[in-house]
Amino acid sequence: MRVLNKILFALSCTVLAQSAYAQQASDGVVKIGILNDQSGVYADFGGKSSVEAARMAVQDFGGKVLGVPVEIVSADHQNKPDVAASVARQWYDTEKVDSIMELTTSSVALAVQGLSKDKKKITMTTGAATTDLTGKQCSPYGFHWAYDTHALAVGTGGALVENGGNKWFFLTADYAFGYSLEEQTSKFVKSKGGQVLGAVRHPLAATDYSSFLLQAQSSGANVIGMANAGLDTANAIKQAAEFGLTQGGTRLAALLFTLAEVKGLGLKAAQGLTLTEGWYWDQSDENRAFAKKFQEKTGRMPNMIHVGTYSAVTQYLKAIQKAGTDATEPVAKALHEMPVEDVFAKKGKVLSNGRMVYDMYLFQVKKPDESKSEWDMYKQLAKVPGDQAYLSVADSGCQATQ
């Protein structure tokens, strides 16, 4: 009887402890929303593969935190800030979503982070580039996780100069995003002793880049910096390959391009291209193991957006566990305090403006005869330490504090 009483007492303590934990998680569930482009120009960049990465993170965490289940919901924002804000508002007000992540497209990320700031909800952006997320439009509840325009400019601009690419000509999309990429990259090219020989603007969604590429070629530049994204970048690269620019020794520097887009182009067109990412599947045994698991679920290898989303979800759940609650203020505090150590980032740290700082890498796309397998696409040219890749809090202009 005494043994039975001890067993019953232990069971009752376990039940009470689980109940206490559950009371610390609102609504008896932790709900994370993945909001991104799932049908447009960035569908391969992040898309449904990011949703799967989030689900993998939950599964690897055990499916629960503080004794309650973790649920992933997702939606396609169609690259429209008003659509994204509407979805986010419904998620917060009706569906009790606790945090929104991924947020491909800078205008979308800014809109959702602004709404989330007002509602005191956490956002963790992995798919958007603008430094305004941790600068003039920063939030005490906003975190920028995978990359930004500053890191791309430092990696592809500054590091490439050190690898011999010292004379630049920019092919720039004629809108704010393109101007920002060109401006920031030019700064780092010049800071490393390189020269900017000129630039040409092209309209969004142009189809014929021949005149722009000829201007770049005649300038004498040994690097063409592509301050654009998506199909603009892909189409320009295809036409540059047709003109034989890379075979003639000119380097193509894609300022926002990932493994997903390289795969879409193919090595024949993309060979010699230089770009910056924060993660590559073939860098370590740990990366290869993760990539294999990801490929089994999605049919593709992950890029930095996918693995960054996995990392963001994992770190969010760790923060809830540390805080002992899913309430926004203590979880945000834990996210600012905790180091980031996972398959995505080593010795990562979160600045007070929400920027997660970790090492970035300059890669060059292999020639077809250098590739040993379907996804063997990169060779590493340089490592860019995190403290060089990202703006300091003082430089970011962020005034938001908790």
N, C-alpha and C positions, 0 to 999 in steps of 0.2 A: 504493500500500500504506500509506503514511504517513497519507493522508487517511482510509482505511478504518479504520486503527487508532484514529485520533482519534474517529471516529464510534462505534466499538465501545466505546471507553473512556467516552465521554459517556453512551451508553445504559446501560452497567453502573453508572455513578454514579447515574443516574436511578432504576434498579431498586433499588439499595441504599438510596437516600434514601427511596423509597416504602416499602420494607420496614421501614426504621427508624421511619418515621411510623406504619405499621400496628401496630408493636409497642407503640406508646404508646396505642393504642386497644384496650381489653380486648375479647377475643372476636372481634376483626376486624370489629366493627360497633358503631355508637352507636345505642342503642335508647331511644326516648322514649315514655312511656306517657301518653295523654290519658284521664283518669278523671273522668267526669262523669255527669250525669243525661241520658239519651238517650231516655227514654220517659215521664217524669213531668211535674210542673208546671214544671220549669225546662228542658225539652227545647228550647224556642225561645230561651231566655235564653243558653244555651251550646250544649249538645247536639252533634249531629253536625256542625253548622256550625263548631264549635270544632276538631273533628278535621280538617275540611277546611282551616281556617286554619293548623293545624300542618303539614299536608302542603304547603301553599303556601309556608310559610317554608323548609322543607327544599328544595323545588324551586328557590326563588329563591336559596338559598345554594349551589346547584350539586349537591345530592344527596349530597355527601360532605364529610367533615371529616377532616383528617390522613390523607387517602388511603383512608379506609374509608367504606362506605355508611352512611347515616343512615336508620333505620327508625322509622316511627310505628306504635304499636299502641294500641288503644283498648278501653274497656269501659264499661258502664252500671252505676253503683254503686247505682241505685235510691233514692238519698237515704238510704241506710242505712249508718251508720258501720261495722258489723260486716262487711257485704258489701264495702265499700271496703277495709277493712283486709285481708280475706282475699285479694282480688284483688291488692292491692299486695304482700303477702307472697309470693304465687305468682310475680308478675312478678319480684321481686327474687331469690328463691331458685331458681326453675326456668327462667324465661325470660330472665334476665340483663338486665332493664331497668335502664338507668343513671339515669333521672330520671323523676319523675311530675309532671304539670302539669294545670292547669285547676281540678279539685277543687271544683266547685260544691257549695254547702251547707257552712255553717261547721262543723257537727259532723263531717262527713266530712273536711274539710280538716284539722281538729285531730287526728283519729285517724290519718290517713295521715302527717301531718307528724311526729307523735310516733313512729310506727313507723320512719319514714325517718331520724329523728334517731338512734335506736338502731342502725340498720343503716348509718349514715353515708352516706345517699343524699340527693341534692338534690331538693327539691320547689319548684315555682314556681306559686303559687296566683293564678289570675285570676278565679275564679268565686265565691269565698266572701267574706263581708263582715267577719267578726269581727276586731277589733284584737288579740285574744289571740294571733293568729298571729305578731305581732311584739312582743307584750307578755309576759304572764306565762307563755305556753307557746311562746315563740320558740325557734328552733333556729339554730345556726351554719350549717346547710345548708338553711334554709328561707327562701324569698323570697316577698313578697306584692306582686303586680305591678299590678293594674288599678284597684282601688278598695278602700275599707274603710268601716266605719260612721262613723268620724271624718270622713272626707272628704265623705261624703254629708250629714252633719249641718252641717258648715261651709258647704258649697255651697248646699244647699236651705234650711237654717235661717238661718245668718248672712247670706248674700248676698241672700236673698229679703227679709229685713227692710230691707236697704238699698234695695230696689226697691219699698218701700211696704207690704209684708206684715208689719205690726207687731202684729197681735192674733191669737194662735194658739189652736186647740183641736185636741187629738190624738185620732185614732181609732186605737187601739193593739191589736195582736194580744196576746192574754192568755198570753204565754210570754216566755222570757228575751230572745229576739231583739227582740221588740216593745218590751219595757221599755228595752233598751239604746238603741234608736233614739230613743225618746221622750226619754230622759234626756239623751243627748248633744245632740240637736237643741234641746231646751229651754235647755240651757246657752248655746248660741250665739245663740238668739233673744234671750235676756235680755242677753247680753253686748253686743248691738248696740242695746239700748234698747227691744226689743220686749217684749210681755207674753204670758204663757201663761194663758189664761182658764179652762182646764179640760181634762179628758181623760176618755175612756170606754174601757173594755176590751171587746173582743169575742172570742168563742171562735174557735179555729182552724177554718178552713173553714166559716165562717158563710155563710148564704145570704140572710138578711134583715137589711139594715143601716138600715132606715128609722128605727127609734127612735134609733139612734146618730147618724144624720145630722141628725135633728130637734133633738137635744140640742146638737149642734155649731152648728146654725143659730141656735137661740135664745140662744146664749151671746154673740152679738154679734161673734164672731171674723170677720176678713176672710181668714183662711187656715185650712183644715183640713189638718193634717199627718197623713198616713197612714203610721203606724209599723207597717207590715205588708209583705207581699210576695206575689208570684204571683197566684193566683186571688182571694185576699182583697182585694188592691188593685184588681184589675180589676173585681170585682163591686161594690165600694164606689163606684168611679168611675162605673160604669154607672148605679147607682141615684141617685147625686148628680146626674147629667145628667138623669135622668127627673124629679127634683124641681125642676130648673131652678136649682140653686144657683150654677153658674158664670155663667149668664145674669144672675143677680141681683148679680153682682159678687164673689162669694166665690171665692177661689183654692183650688185643690186642689194640695197639695204631696205628690207621691209620693216617699217617702224611699228606695225601692229599686225603680226602674222603668227600663227601657231601650227603645231603638227597637223591639226585637222585640215587646215587650208593647204598645207604642203602636200598632204596625201591627195587632196582633191585635184591639185595641179598636176601631180606626177613629177618624178625626179628629172625627166628629160627637160621640162620647162623650168623647174625650180632650181636646178643644179647651180651651185655657187652662191645662191641667195644667203645673205646673212640676216639674222634676226635674234631677238632676245626673248628667252622664256625663263621661268623660274624653276622648271622641272622637266626632266626627260626620262623616259621609261628605261633606257639602257645605261643609266649612270651608276647603278649599284644593284646588288642582289635584292635588297629590300624593294627598290623601285621595280625591278623585273617581276618580282613575286606579286606586287600589287597590280601591275599592268596586266599580267596574265589573268588574274582574277577578274579584273575590269573587262578585259576582252571577252572572256567567257560569257559575261552578262550583256555586253553591248555590241560585240563584233568588231570593236576598234580599240586602238591604244588610246590612253587618255592624254590630254594636253594639260597645261598648268591650270586652266579654268576648272576642269573636271576634278583634278586632285586637290586644287585649292578649295573647292566646294566641300569635298570630303573632309579636309582639314578644318574648315570653318564650322561644320556641323559637329565634328568631334570635339573641338575646343569649346563650343557653346555648351555641350552636354557636360564636359568636364567642369565648366564654370558653374553650372547649376548644381552639380554634385558638391563642389567646394563651398558654394554659398548656402547649401541646404534648403534652397528655395528656387522657384523659377521667376520670382519677382524681379522686375527690370533693374532697379538700382543696385542691389547686391550682386546680380549676375554681371552687370556691366563693370562693376568694381573688380570682380574676380577676373574678367577678361583682360582688364588693363594690367593686372598684377601678375598673372600666370605666364611663365615662359611657354613657348610653342616648340614642342619637340615631337615630331611625328614623321610619317613617310613623306610629307610635303616639305616641311621646314625643319632645319636643324638650328638650334640656339636662336630661334625666332623670338622677337620681343614686340610688345605693343606699346607704341608711344602714347602720350596723353591725348593726342589728337585722333587716336583710333587707327593710325597707320601701323600695320604689322610689317616689321622690318626683317628681311631674311635675304640670303644670297641669291643673286640672279646670274644668268649665264649667257654669253654670246656664242651662238651656234652658226655653223655654215652647213647648208644642205649639200649632201653628198652627190657625186656624179653617179649615174646609173651603174657603172662598172665597179664602183666602190661599195655599193650596197650588197649586203649578204642575205637579206631577208626582206619581206614585204614592208615592214615598218622600220627597217634600219635606214634612217634618213639623215641623222645629224652627226656632225663631229664638233666637239667643243673647242672653241678658240680661246675663250677667256672666262674667268670667274670674276664677277663684280660683287664685292662684299656689300652686305646690306647697308652698312653705315655710309657707303658711297652712293648706293642706288637710290636712296629715298631722302626726301626733304626732312630737315630737322623740324621740330615743332616751332621753333623761332622763325624759320623761313616760311612755314606753311601759311601763316596768317590766321590760324585757328584761334578763336577767342572763347570757344565753348568749353566749359569745365563743369564737372559734377558738383 
